[in-house]
Every structure is written in C-alpha cells, then in structure tokens.
Amino acid sequence: MSETVLDKIVAAKRREIADCRARTPEAELRKKLADAPPPRDFFAALAAPGPIRLIAEVKKASPSAGV
C-alpha cells in the first residue's frame, strides 16, 4: 500500500515533534505555557454582537488533495 501525501505529512510532523521534545526540556515548555496569554474564546467570537461573525483559516494548499 502506497503512502498518501497526508501520511507523509503526518510522519514528518511526528519526527519534528520528537526532535523538539529531545531539544527542549518539558519543564521549560511548562514555564512558557504558564507565561503564555490565555487562549481566545471561540464561542464568544461567534456569539459576539454585531453584523459579522467570522472565524477563517487561509491555506496555501490542501495536503489531502496532494498539493
């Protein structure tokens, strides 16, 4: 069975994550997380008053389409 483009992307990302974990101690990541701003409220963005409620993502290409 041949690998799809998406399979290759997932494999590459798993290698990248493993490399990052090897380079950066977990304690350092936890400190950065504690200092990070809180995440944005997805529901509040959609429920906010006003005529336009938009959450968008722009992609250069679609990996699942093989591009």
N, CA, C and O of each residue as an XYZ file, in Angstrom:
268
protein
N       0.852     -1.181      0.000
C       0.000      0.000      0.000
C       0.894      1.240      0.000
O       1.811      1.346      0.814
N       0.629      2.166     -0.904
C       1.482      3.351     -1.000
C       1.041      4.425     -0.015
O      -0.128      4.536      0.355
N       2.025      5.202      0.386
C       1.772      6.291      1.334
C       1.109      7.456      0.616
O       1.502      7.817     -0.493
N       0.108      8.038      1.248
C      -0.519      9.229      0.687
C       0.289     10.455      1.106
O       1.158     10.374      1.974
N      -0.008     11.576      0.485
C       0.655     12.830      0.852
C       0.386     13.139      2.319
O       1.273     13.594      3.042
N      -0.837     12.891      2.747
C      -1.190     13.164      4.141
C      -0.407     12.262      5.097
O       0.023     12.713      6.159
N      -0.221     10.990      4.727
C       0.589     10.075      5.544
C       2.014     10.598      5.686
O       2.601     10.524      6.766
N       2.565     11.124      4.603
C       3.934     11.658      4.631
C       4.018     12.886      5.531
O       4.989     13.061      6.266
N       2.996     13.732      5.468
C       2.972     14.932      6.312
C       2.898     14.535      7.783
O       3.608     15.100      8.615
N       2.048     13.573      8.105
C       1.910     13.115      9.495
C       3.225     12.519      9.986
O       3.647     12.797     11.109
N       3.875     11.705      9.162
C       5.152     11.098      9.555
C       6.209     12.174      9.794
O       6.966     12.099     10.762
N       6.262     13.174      8.915
C       7.236     14.256      9.070
C       6.957     15.054     10.341
O       7.885     15.429     11.058
N       5.694     15.309     10.618
C       5.328     16.074     11.820
C       5.673     15.291     13.079
O       6.122     15.871     14.067
N       5.465     13.972     13.051
C       5.832     13.153     14.211
C       7.334     13.204     14.460
O       7.770     13.271     15.609
N       8.129     13.174     13.390
C       9.589     13.291     13.548
C       9.955     14.666     14.102
O      10.814     14.784     14.976
N       9.297     15.701     13.587
C       9.562     17.067     14.054
C       9.236     17.205     15.545
O       9.998     17.818     16.291
N       8.124     16.646     15.972
C       7.734     16.708     17.385
C       8.738     15.962     18.252
O       9.115     16.442     19.321
N       9.173     14.787     17.795
C      10.167     14.015     18.552
C      11.468     14.804     18.681
O      12.087     14.808     19.745
N      11.887     15.472     17.605
C      13.104     16.290     17.651
C      12.945     17.444     18.639
O      13.862     17.732     19.408
N      11.796     18.099     18.622
C      11.542     19.218     19.540
C      11.558     18.747     20.990
O      12.102     19.421     21.865
N      10.956     17.585     21.237
C      10.947     17.051     22.600
C      12.358     16.726     23.072
O      12.677     16.891     24.250
N      13.193     16.271     22.163
C      14.571     15.936     22.532
C      15.391     17.198     22.818
O      16.303     17.165     23.644
N      15.076     18.308     22.145
C      15.844     19.552     22.297
C      15.409     20.397     23.487
O      16.237     21.067     24.103
N      14.111     20.373     23.822
C      13.586     21.279     24.838
C      13.035     20.491     26.023
O      12.136     19.668     25.855
N      13.567     20.738     27.219
C      13.065     20.034     28.408
C      11.590     20.371     28.675
O      11.136     21.484     28.410
N      10.867     19.399     29.198
C       9.446     19.596     29.489
C       9.232     20.735     30.484
O       8.260     21.480     30.363
N      10.119     20.882     31.457
C       9.978     21.951     32.458
C      10.020     23.328     31.790
O       9.292     24.238     32.187
N      10.867     23.471     30.787
C      10.958     24.750     30.072
C       9.659     25.026     29.304
O       9.179     26.159     29.277
N       9.104     24.002     28.690
C       7.837     24.167     27.974
C       6.713     24.544     28.932
O       5.875     25.387     28.611
N       6.696     23.921     30.109
C       5.660     24.238     31.095
C       5.775     25.685     31.574
O       4.761     26.342     31.811
N       7.002     26.180     31.717
C       7.193     27.574     32.123
C       6.669     28.517     31.041
O       5.986     29.498     31.337
N       6.993     28.210     29.794
C       6.498     29.034     28.687
C       4.973     29.017     28.644
O       4.342     30.040     28.377
N       4.389     27.862     28.905
C       2.937     27.745     28.908
C       2.330     28.600     30.016
O       1.310     29.258     29.808
N       2.948     28.591     31.183
C       2.444     29.388     32.305
C       2.506     30.879     31.995
O       1.665     31.646     32.464
N       3.500     31.296     31.203
C       3.669     32.709     30.858
C       2.862     33.119     29.625
O       2.796     34.305     29.304
N       2.255     32.167     28.938
C       1.530     32.456     27.697
C       0.189     33.125     27.991
O      -0.398     32.909     29.051
N      -0.292     33.938     27.048
C      -1.614     34.535     27.242
C      -2.691     33.448     27.163
O      -2.459     32.390     26.580
N      -3.863     33.703     27.744
C      -4.927     32.699     27.686
C      -5.414     32.517     26.246
O      -5.292     33.432     25.431
N      -5.959     31.353     25.931
C      -6.466     31.133     24.570
C      -7.688     32.002     24.302
O      -8.394     32.404     25.227
N      -7.927     32.285     23.037
C      -9.104     33.068     22.667
C     -10.358     32.211     22.816
O     -10.319     30.993     22.648
N     -11.454     32.862     23.129
C     -12.723     32.168     23.345
C     -13.469     32.021     22.016
O     -14.045     32.984     21.509
N     -13.453     30.819     21.463
C     -14.084     30.538     20.175
C     -15.580     30.851     20.204
O     -16.094     31.529     19.315
N     -16.269     30.357     21.223
C     -17.714     30.580     21.309
C     -18.032     32.068     21.427
O     -18.960     32.555     20.782
N     -17.273     32.790     22.241
C     -17.529     34.224     22.418
C     -17.364     34.973     21.100
O     -18.098     35.924     20.828
N     -16.402     34.547     20.279
C     -16.202     35.198     18.985
C     -17.432     35.018     18.095
O     -17.819     35.940     17.378
N     -18.038     33.846     18.139
C     -19.230     33.602     17.324
C     -20.477     34.245     17.918
O     -21.375     34.649     17.178
N     -20.544     34.345     19.240
C     -21.733     34.873     19.903
C     -21.693     36.390     20.073
O     -22.683     36.983     20.501
N     -20.581     37.023     19.750
C     -20.439     38.467     19.952
C     -21.466     39.234     19.121
O     -21.798     38.831     18.006
N     -21.968     40.344     19.671
C     -22.928     41.142     18.908
C     -22.250     41.803     17.713
O     -21.045     42.055     17.723
N     -23.031     42.072     16.707
C     -22.509     42.719     15.510
C     -22.969     41.977     14.272
O     -23.413     40.832     14.358
N     -22.867     42.620     13.126
C     -23.401     42.017     11.903
C     -22.543     40.875     11.339
O     -23.054     40.024     10.611
N     -21.264     40.851     11.666
C     -20.381     39.838     11.080
C     -19.707     39.034     12.184
O     -19.107     39.591     13.102
N     -19.816     37.729     12.076
C     -19.112     36.808     12.984
C     -18.362     35.834     12.096
O     -18.963     34.972     11.455
N     -17.073     35.974     12.064
C     -16.291     35.180     11.126
C     -15.039     34.645     11.793
O     -14.292     35.382     12.436
N     -14.828     33.363     11.628
C     -13.574     32.735     12.010
C     -13.098     32.039     10.751
O     -13.811     31.194     10.210
N     -11.914     32.373     10.276
C     -11.452     31.849      8.993
C     -10.030     31.330      9.085
O      -9.264     31.686      9.981
N      -9.710     30.487      8.142
C      -8.350     29.973      8.018
C      -8.004     30.005      6.536
O      -8.772     29.527      5.702
N      -6.857     30.563      6.217
C      -6.409     30.632      4.833
C      -5.243     29.677      4.673
O      -4.271     29.726      5.426
N      -5.356     28.807      3.678
C      -4.300     27.827      3.444
C      -3.719     28.021      2.049
O      -4.432     28.333      1.095
N      -2.429     27.831      1.959
C      -1.759     27.932      0.668
C      -2.176     26.780     -0.240
O      -2.370     26.964     -1.442
N      -2.313     25.588      0.348
C      -2.667     24.403     -0.428
C      -3.316     23.379      0.488
O      -3.281     23.513      1.712
N      -3.902     22.367     -0.109
C      -4.561     21.319      0.660
C      -3.749     20.030      0.610
O      -3.625     19.425     -0.455
N      -3.190     19.593      1.751
C      -2.398     18.361      1.748
C      -3.203     17.142      1.329
O      -2.669     16.240      0.683
N      -4.484     17.103      1.688
C      -5.295     15.935      1.344
C      -5.569     15.853     -0.154
O      -5.904     14.785     -0.666
N      -5.428     16.982     -0.862
C      -5.617     16.982     -2.314
C      -4.315     16.661     -3.034
O      -4.281     16.607     -4.263
N      -3.255     16.451     -2.282
C      -1.975     16.127     -2.895
C      -1.213     17.335     -3.399
O      -0.304     17.207     -4.219
N      -1.585     18.512     -2.908
C      -0.919     19.748     -3.347
C       0.011     20.239     -2.263
O       0.668     21.266     -2.431
